[in-house]
């Protein structure tokens, strides 16, 4: 069987969680009035990549049935 959708979904969820954690760090840095731009930008990229992976997993899974 092809479990590509399963790998994509797990990877996507891990990326979403990682993006949210980095976003939290960016918020803390912003509150402390430190440099937060690169943390926020990285968080946005990782979070959106996770959403793309989950969406692709759903697409692959639906295509099989």
Secondary structure by P-SEA (a helix, b strand, c coil): ccaaaaaaaaaaaaaaaaaaaaaaaaaaaaaaccccaaaaaaaaaaaaaaaaaaaaaaaaaaaac
